[in-house]
Amino acid sequence: MSPVQICSKDPSPLLLRGTVVIQLVVVLAAVMIKFSLPAHRVDLPRVSEAAPVDDMLVPTQAVEHLAMEDIVEEDPVSAPGQIGPRIMVYRVQSGDTLSRIWANVGAPTSGPVLAAKAFKAAGVSLSALRSGEDIELQISPVGDITALRKKLPEGRELLLDGDSNLGYTATVANPKIVKKERVASGTITLSFAKAAERVSVPANIVDELVDLFSSRVEFRKDLQRGDIFSVVYDEHVTKDGEFIKAGPIKAASLEKGGRTLYAIRYVGKDGKPHFYDQNGQPLGNSFLRYPLKFTRISSAFSYARFHPVLKKTRPHNGIDYAAPLGTPVRTVADGVVTHAGYSLSAGNWIKISHGDRYATDYLHLHRISSGIRKGVRVSRGQVIGTVGSTGLSTGPHLHFSFYDRGKYVNPLRNDLPTNSFAVEKISPAVLQASLDKLKQSQQIVRLASLLVGVRGS
Ligand SMILES: [Zn+2]
């Protein structure tokens, strides 16, 4: 259950004096500015999380949170001497209804019914008001609510306009989303996940990057302190700079023990993205090393272990990935389902054949996805079920096995097969531009690392 960790040593302390410190601060500041823009932070999901990350969570706002008793007025709209509407920030309390909100601010009791009608007409669920988030209220001089504004997920905004006599109209404003390219780069000190988190690379980009390189790298073991990753991807933000989503990865590199691996995305005439190496060679369709997204993985492999249910040590032909119940399970390569059913020991389990030579097993599933049954074709990365604890199991985990010609092999210790197939050539201009960006960002990180001595020893 230990978190992913590649190196347990802490970075060596900085021993810096005099002018060196000043120069270093200047260089570091420049590097930090370059790599910390925009300033949002996206926290990677923790393995101890009880539930998958909820995509519908309202983005955190930099707003002062005020309880009912602390309501303050912001910039009155009116000029001195005139009485105009005022704006207040109201924090929705658990159990708040429209009636309670109207009553709490002393607005007319005729308002809530009219507001509810407006929400219904606009297709907005009233649960949007019960989330413990802040809403902005405009209060007229006579104490009526004349406007209500609330942030919704993905930068959208809910607006209610009107009054408690004539009624309200509700609208949902969609933000203008701007796509910005971001180049992020970092040096591994403790683990790849930590290094990526430090430069605010979102979890979905971390997962995508791992999948790009996982057939060639075991991310939890092969990476060493001082290894460098770089990634170029699009960030989608509102015009106010609010983060909406990130992706896809356009190019990525991983410098590992002096050797650098590249993956550069190119969409050809077939309309599908393919990845290429630094020489323009297609990377092919490699097996994924991890049947769960990387940021969800929490346990490693052992040949002989104490079986938690059978109470004895027995060979364990698989890797147990502890993960929250319901975590999506993916097939690691294209193939055909050869078994999908239940057994007393394995619980819900799926077997997939990947050609004549390879096969994989997925055990203890909570659910098998609908449509996954014997004879069905699946493609690499497709979700086939969810993590559970069915069969002989003490807690939610995925038991994953990999077979080569019917014999179990450890997929964490072996090179994984690649199915190469013909794709068109990458445009030389795209290849060169991507390589330039990656190399430049590697260079900057390398310089910064040397300065802080992370690579020492
Ligand atoms: Zn197991």
Boltz pocket constraint, residues with backbone or C-beta under 6 A from the ligand:
constraints:
  - pocket:
      binder: B
      contacts: [[A, 316], [A, 318], [A, 319], [A, 320], [A, 398], [A, 399], [A, 400]]
      max_distance: 6.0
